[in-house]
Each structure stands twice: as structure tokens, then as C-alpha cells.
């Protein structure tokens, strides 16, 4: 095994492909139907609200990633802001990894659902096989993973444009723009935030990015912009092709909605959905392994997790652990529950990251910040404060079982850290 370091091979285009591919595959193909059941024809409003909330936090990630461009993401940021509270950084970092694995499990199940349009194989077997296959790609190397991700992302964008074209030809396209916002918009946005998860994963690849101080913020904002534009048009097309209550009854909403207009194109879309959900599983496994790598290298988890292959520089042990966690979540089965767990856990991480930025603005005001979140009052940045408030609102929008599992995940993460500290032999770090 080689030294504990990663190779800087990713530029702006590849990093944007990572962010966009993660965002698009995670949301549209797995939870749009459930979100439509909540918000009705106002589905597009839920996507816009979720985009605005995501942008608030995206700015915090952009600033922090330019201050600390290393693997580990949220863990690294909290370690810098709360140096004496290592347990907090480790707990949030492990929780983020858990959320990533929940995302992988979600889209793996969605992948199995779309595959049913072609072959009748058991969902659990298909989902597990997908996770195992992409773990192997993850271990193979970041260059290979990047090219597969880029190709899959182009395919999934093409599929969404095809779906928008079908909806555009419907006489009902655009009527939903007249719907007035209501509380259902907020409730749907709490679930739809899952559709934007992915931009934050970009920072986990910081140690594999060329010129991270410039590249990471640009990739974050480009990924959000591209995804939001596509989401709004796709949501308008979806409710014009199929009533929202019917969309809510299927796990393959886009394919079933397209079927009403064109059976042949629906089949094409179903095939593209396989690439989209598979792409999200690949990226989720990559980023989860990088977070575990960063936490382990800093001494907050067993050192074995930071082992890398000598030639490929990939964290293979962390990749196998990510595979195991995602596989264990598969039996939960229900897409909306897994998506909710991922969203809830990520909201916790978002609150922590925004709070971290606020603290660092006060404690390290003169630190180098190649990107800086605009607008501050008395050295308190306004947008991170708004982000914390919106995330707190979203935390109360989930079904009761989701906060229970998400909270258990956080305290379980803290328990893992304290258990490791209790039995480790080297107490110096």
C-alpha cells in the first residue's frame, strides 16, 4: 500500500460532471413522483424552493473548500472551527458518510425499479449487484470513474431533454405555472432537497482537483444552475403528462408519464434512467469513501480506512466499508424513507457547515478565502444564518420515522467515534 495521499487529476469540466451527475440522478429519477403527490401541480415551486435553500448552503461549502482544499469535507471544516471538539467533527463526518450511503441505496433501488421495464429480476439482487460493481470501479481509479461519470451524465441530461420535449408537446404544458404556492410547497421541498444532494460532495474530491481554490466554487454553482433549469422544465412536463396523484403511485414516474405520450420513447427513457441512477450510485460511493479516508487520516477513525493502493491512490478499504453500509440499508426498501433519511442527515450536516462558517468568520477573520460568501453584518455572514434557519424548518417536514433514524445515525456516529477512542492505543491524536 502506498502513502496516504490522492492524485490531482480533475479539472472544471470533470468536476462539474460529478456534481451535475450526482444531483440529477439522485432526484428526478427516484423521488419526483413522491414529491408530486405532496405538492400537486406546484411541483416546480418545490424544486425552486429547494434550489434556493441549496444555494445558501452551497456558498458556505464554496468558501470553506477554498480555505481547506483537502479530502474529508465537513469533518475538516468542523475540526478547524471547533479544534477542541474532535468528537463533533467526527460525528458529523460519519453522519454525512451514512447519508451518502443512504443515497446510494435509494438510487440502487430506483435502478432496480427501472430495470423491471426490461427484465424481471429481484430488486434486492439487482441493487446489491449495482453497488458491488461500482465499488470495483471506485477502487479501480478516479480517472476511470471520471470518464464513466462524464458519459453517464451526458446520457442522463439527454434523457431529461427528451422528456421535456414530450411534455412541451402536451396542451397542458405550462398550466402549472399559474398555481399559487402553499405549505405543500414547503413540505415537498423538504423531500426535493434530496434531488439537489450532490453539490456538497464536490468538496470531498478537493484533494483530487487541479487548482481547487478556483475550480471547486465554479463547479458547485454550475452544477446547481444546470440542474435547477432542467428540474423546473422536467417538473412542468411531468404534471402535464400525468396527474400528480398518479405520479405518486409509481417508483418510475418519468417512464410511466412518458408512456402516455409515446411507448417507444418511454422505453428509451427507461433505459436512460438506468444510466442516471447508476451514475449517482457510482458518485455516492466515491465521495463516501473519500470522507471516510479524510476522517481516518486525521486519526478519528481506524488508520486502516486511510489505506490507498500504491499505484492508483484510491482508498480501497474505505470503499469497501461504504459498500457494506449501503448494502445494509437496502432491505429498508422504500425509496421515500431512504431519501428522507439521506435528506435529514444532510440537513444536519448543512446546519453544521453553515455554523462552522459563521464561527470561522469570527475566530479567523483574516484567513485566506479565495471565495467569500457576500453580505455580512457585524462580521456575521447573512446567507449562512438564513441557511441554518431554512434547514431547521425542513427538519420538521419529514415523516416521524425519518428524524428518528437520522437522529439515531448521528448519535450512532458519535458512539463509533468514542468507541474507537476508548480502545485505540495511540491517544496522542
C-alpha positions in Angstrom: 0.0 0.0 0.0 1.2 3.5 -0.9 1.4 6.7 1.1 -1.8 8.3 2.3 -2.4 10.8 -0.5 -4.6 11.3 -3.6 -3.8 12.4 -7.1 -4.9 15.8 -8.5 -6.4 14.8 -11.9 -9.8 16.6 -12.1 -10.5 19.9 -13.9 -13.6 22.1 -14.0 -15.4 20.1 -16.6 -15.0 16.7 -14.9 -15.8 18.2 -11.5 -19.0 19.8 -12.9 -19.9 16.4 -14.5 -19.5 14.9 -11.0 -21.8 17.5 -9.3 -24.4 17.6 -12.1 -24.4 13.8 -12.4 -24.9 13.3 -8.7 -27.7 15.9 -8.5 -29.7 14.8 -11.5 -29.6 11.1 -11.0 -30.5 11.3 -7.3 -33.6 13.4 -7.6 -35.6 13.3 -10.9 -35.5 9.5 -11.4 -36.1 8.5 -7.8 -38.4 10.9 -5.9 -40.2 13.2 -8.3 -43.3 11.0 -8.2 -43.5 11.2 -4.4 -42.8 14.9 -4.4 -45.7 15.4 -7.0 -48.0 13.6 -4.6 -47.2 16.2 -1.9 -47.2 19.4 -3.9 -49.5 18.6 -6.9 -49.2 20.9 -9.9 -47.0 23.2 -7.8 -44.2 20.6 -8.1 -41.9 23.1 -9.9 -42.2 25.5 -7.0 -40.9 22.9 -4.6 -37.8 22.5 -6.9 -37.2 26.2 -6.9 -37.5 26.5 -3.2 -35.2 23.5 -2.6 -32.7 25.1 -5.1 -32.7 28.4 -3.2 -32.1 26.6 0.1 -29.4 24.6 -1.5 -27.7 27.7 -2.9 -27.5 29.3 0.5 -25.5 26.3 1.8 -23.6 25.9 -1.4 -22.0 29.3 -0.9 -20.7 28.2 2.5 -19.3 25.0 1.1 -17.6 27.1 -1.7 -15.9 29.4 0.9 -14.8 26.6 3.2 -13.5 24.4 0.4 -11.2 27.2 -0.8 -9.9 27.7 2.8 -9.3 23.9 3.3 -9.0 22.1 -0.1 -8.4 18.6 1.3 -10.3 15.3 1.5 -12.7 15.0 4.4 -15.2 17.8 3.6 -17.4 18.6 6.6 -15.1 16.8 9.0 -12.2 19.0 8.1 -14.2 22.2 8.4 -15.5 21.4 11.9 -12.1 20.4 13.0 -10.8 23.8 12.1 -13.7 25.7 13.7 -14.0 23.6 16.9 -10.5 22.3 17.5 -11.2 21.1 21.0 -14.3 19.2 20.0 -13.0 16.4 17.7 -16.0 14.2 18.5 -18.3 16.8 16.9 -16.4 16.8 13.7 -16.1 13.0 13.6 -19.8 12.6 14.4 -20.9 14.9 11.5 -18.4 13.4 9.1 -19.6 9.9 9.8 -23.2 11.0 9.6 -22.5 12.6 6.2 -21.0 9.3 5.1 -24.1 7.5 6.3 -26.3 10.0 4.3 -24.2 9.3 1.2 -24.6 5.5 1.6 -28.4 6.1 2.1 -28.4 8.0 -1.2 -26.6 5.1 -2.9 -29.2 2.6 -1.5 -32.0 4.9 -2.7 -30.9 5.1 -6.3 -29.9 1.5 -6.4 -33.4 0.5 -5.6 -34.7 3.1 -8.2 -32.3 1.5 -10.7 -33.9 -1.9 -10.0 -37.3 -0.5 -10.4 -36.5 0.9 -13.9 -34.8 -2.3 -14.9 -38.1 -4.1 -14.4 -39.2 -2.5 -17.7 -36.7 -4.8 -19.4 -36.1 -7.9 -17.2 -37.9 -9.3 -14.2 -35.1 -9.8 -11.7 -35.4 -9.4 -7.9 -34.9 -5.8 -6.9 -32.6 -6.5 -3.9 -30.3 -8.7 -6.0 -30.1 -6.0 -8.8 -29.5 -3.2 -6.3 -26.8 -5.1 -4.5 -25.1 -6.1 -7.7 -25.0 -2.5 -8.9 -23.3 -1.3 -5.6 -20.7 -4.1 -5.8 -19.9 -3.3 -9.4 -19.4 0.4 -8.9 -17.3 -0.2 -5.8 -15.0 -2.1 -8.1 -14.9 0.9 -10.4 -14.3 3.2 -7.5 -11.3 1.1 -6.4 -10.0 0.9 -10.0 -9.2 4.6 -10.1 -10.5 8.2 -10.2 -9.6 8.6 -13.9 -11.7 5.6 -14.9 -14.5 6.7 -12.6 -14.5 10.2 -14.1 -14.9 9.1 -17.7 -17.7 6.7 -16.8 -19.4 9.5 -14.9 -19.0 12.0 -17.7 -20.5 9.6 -20.3 -23.4 8.7 -18.0 -24.1 12.3 -17.2 -24.4 13.3 -20.9 -26.8 10.4 -21.4 -29.0 11.4 -18.4 -29.1 15.0 -19.5 -30.2 13.8 -23.0 -32.9 11.8 -21.4 -34.3 14.7 -19.4 -34.3 16.9 -22.5 -36.2 14.2 -24.3 -38.8 14.1 -21.5 -39.2 17.9 -21.6 -39.8 17.7 -25.4 -42.6 15.2 -24.8 -44.2 17.4 -22.2 -43.7 20.5 -24.4 -46.0 18.9 -27.0 -48.7 18.4 -24.4 -51.6 21.0 -24.5 -51.3 21.2 -20.7 -47.6 22.2 -20.6 -47.1 25.4 -18.6 -50.5 25.5 -16.9 -48.9 24.6 -13.6 -47.2 28.0 -13.7 -50.5 29.5 -12.6 -50.6 27.5 -9.3 -50.3 29.6 -6.1 -47.6 28.5 -3.6 -48.8 26.9 -0.3 -47.5 24.9 2.7 -47.4 21.8 0.5 -44.6 23.5 -1.4 -42.5 23.7 1.8 -43.3 20.0 2.6 -42.4 18.9 -0.9 -39.2 20.9 -0.9 -38.1 19.1 2.2 -38.1 15.9 0.2 -36.9 17.5 -3.0 -33.8 18.8 -1.3 -32.7 15.2 -1.8 -32.8 15.9 -5.5 -30.1 18.6 -5.0 -27.8 16.5 -2.8 -24.5 16.1 -4.7 -23.1 19.7 -4.9 -21.7 19.2 -1.4 -20.0 16.0 -2.5 -17.8 18.0 -4.8 -15.7 19.2 -1.9 -14.9 15.7 -0.9 -12.9 15.4 -4.1 -10.9 18.5 -3.3 -7.6 16.6 -3.0 -8.1 15.2 -6.5 -8.8 18.6 -8.1 -6.4 20.8 -10.0 -6.4 24.4 -8.7 -9.2 23.6 -6.1 -9.5 27.2 -4.9 -10.8 28.3 -8.3 -12.3 25.1 -9.6 -14.5 23.9 -6.7 -16.7 27.0 -6.3 -17.2 27.2 -10.1 -18.2 23.5 -10.3 -20.6 23.8 -7.3 -22.5 26.8 -8.8 -22.5 25.4 -12.4 -23.9 22.1 -11.2 -26.7 23.8 -9.3 -27.6 26.1 -12.2 -27.7 23.3 -14.8 -29.7 21.0 -12.5 -32.3 23.7 -11.5 -33.0 24.6 -15.1 -33.6 21.0 -16.0 -35.6 20.3 -12.9 -38.1 23.1 -13.5 -38.8 22.1 -17.1 -39.0 18.4 -16.2 -41.4 19.0 -13.4 -43.7 21.1 -15.7 -43.5 18.3 -18.3 -44.3 15.6 -15.7 -47.6 17.2 -14.4 -48.7 18.0 -17.9 -48.3 14.3 -19.0 -49.7 12.6 -15.9 -51.8 13.8 -12.9 -49.8 14.3 -9.7 -51.7 11.7 -7.8 -50.9 9.1 -10.4 -47.2 10.1 -10.5 -47.1 9.5 -6.7 -48.2 5.9 -7.2 -45.1 4.8 -9.2 -41.4 4.4 -8.5 -40.6 5.0 -12.2 -42.6 8.2 -12.6 -40.9 9.7 -15.7 -41.1 6.5 -17.7 -44.8 5.9 -16.8 -45.6 9.5 -17.6 -43.8 9.3 -21.0 -45.7 6.1 -21.8 -48.9 8.1 -22.1 -47.4 10.1 -25.0 -45.1 7.5 -26.6 -44.4 3.9 -25.6 -41.2 3.8 -27.7 -39.8 6.9 -26.2 -40.8 5.8 -22.8 -38.7 2.7 -23.3 -35.8 4.8 -24.3 -36.3 7.0 -21.2 -36.4 3.9 -19.0 -33.0 2.9 -20.4 -31.6 6.3 -19.8 -32.9 6.2 -16.3 -30.7 3.2 -15.7 -27.6 5.3 -16.5 -28.8 8.2 -14.4 -29.5 6.2 -11.2 -26.4 4.1 -11.7 -24.3 7.2 -12.1 -25.5 8.6 -8.8 -24.6 5.3 -7.1 -21.1 5.5 -8.5 -20.5 9.1 -7.4 -22.1 8.5 -4.0 -19.7 5.6 -3.3 -16.7 7.6 -4.4 -17.5 10.6 -2.2 -18.4 8.5 0.8 -15.1 6.7 0.6 -13.2 10.0 0.4 -14.9 11.3 3.5 -14.0 8.2 5.5 -10.5 8.5 4.1 -10.1 12.1 5.4 -11.5 11.2 8.9 -9.3 8.2 9.2 -6.1 10.0 8.1 -6.7 12.6 10.8 -6.9 9.9 13.4 -10.6 10.0 14.3 -11.3 6.5 12.8 -9.0 3.5 12.4 -6.0 4.1 10.2 -6.8 1.1 8.1 -9.6 3.2 6.4 -7.0 5.6 5.0 -5.0 2.9 3.2 -4.6 3.5 -0.5 -3.5 1.4 -3.4 0.2 2.2 -4.2 -0.3 2.9 -7.9 -3.9 4.0 -8.2 -4.0 6.1 -5.0 -7.6 5.0 -4.3 -8.9 4.5 -0.7 -9.8 0.8 -1.1 -10.7 0.0 2.5 -13.0 3.0 2.8 -14.6 2.0 -0.4 -15.4 -1.5 0.9 -16.8 0.0 4.1 -19.1 2.3 2.0 -20.3 -0.7 0.1 -21.1 -2.5 3.2 -23.2 0.3 4.8 -25.1 0.9 1.5 -25.9 -2.8 1.2 -27.1 -3.0 4.8 -29.6 -0.2 4.1 -31.1 -1.9 1.0 -33.6 -4.0 3.0 -35.4 -0.9 4.1 -36.7 -0.9 0.6 -38.9 2.2 0.4 -37.4 4.9 -1.7 -39.1 7.8 0.1 -37.8 6.5 3.5 -34.2 6.2 2.3 -34.4 9.5 0.5 -35.8 11.1 3.7 -33.0 9.6 5.8 -30.4 11.0 3.4 -32.0 14.4 3.3 -32.4 14.6 7.1 -28.8 13.5 7.7 -27.6 16.0 5.1 -29.7 18.8 6.7 -27.8 18.1 10.0 -24.5 18.4 8.1 -25.7 21.6 6.3 -26.5 23.2 9.7 -23.1 22.2 11.0 -21.3 23.6 7.9 -23.1 26.9 7.9 -22.5 27.3 11.7 -18.8 26.5 11.1 -18.5 29.3 8.5 -20.1 31.8 10.9 -17.7 30.7 13.7 -14.7 30.9 11.4 -15.6 34.4 10.3 -15.4 35.5 13.9 -12.4 33.5 15.0 -10.3 33.6 11.8 -11.3 36.9 10.1 -8.0 37.3 8.3 -7.7 33.8 7.0 -7.2 33.4 3.2 -10.6 33.0 1.4 -10.3 32.8 -2.4 -14.1 32.7 -2.5 -16.1 34.6 0.1 -19.8 34.5 0.8 -21.1 38.0 0.2 -23.1 40.2 2.6 -22.2 40.3 6.3 -23.5 42.3 9.3 -21.1 42.9 12.2 -18.8 40.1 10.7 -21.8 37.7 10.7 -22.5 36.4 7.2 -26.2 36.7 6.4 -26.7 33.9 4.0 -25.3 31.1 6.3 -27.7 32.3 9.0 -30.6 32.1 6.6 -29.4 28.6 5.5 -29.4 27.4 9.1 -33.0 28.7 9.6 -34.2 27.0 6.4 -32.6 23.7 7.3 -34.2 23.8 10.7 -37.6 24.3 9.1 -37.0 21.4 6.7 -36.1 19.1 9.7 -39.7 19.3 10.9 -41.2 18.3 7.5 -40.3 14.7 7.4 -42.4 11.6 8.5 -41.8 10.7 12.1 -39.7 7.6 11.3 -37.1 9.7 9.3 -36.0 12.0 12.1 -35.8 9.0 14.4 -33.5 7.1 12.1 -31.5 10.3 11.2 -31.0 11.2 14.9 -30.0 7.7 15.7 -27.5 7.8 12.9 -25.9 11.0 14.4 -25.7 9.5 17.9 -24.5 6.2 16.5 -21.8 8.1 14.6 -20.7 9.8 17.9 -20.8 6.4 19.6 -18.5 4.9 16.9 -16.0 7.7 17.5 -16.0 7.3 21.3 -15.7 3.6 21.0 -12.7 4.0 18.7 -11.1 6.5 21.1 -11.7 4.2 24.0 -9.9 1.2 22.5 -7.2 2.9 20.4 -3.6 2.5 21.7 -2.2 5.9 20.4 -4.0 8.7 22.3 -1.8 11.5 21.0 -4.0 12.5 18.1 
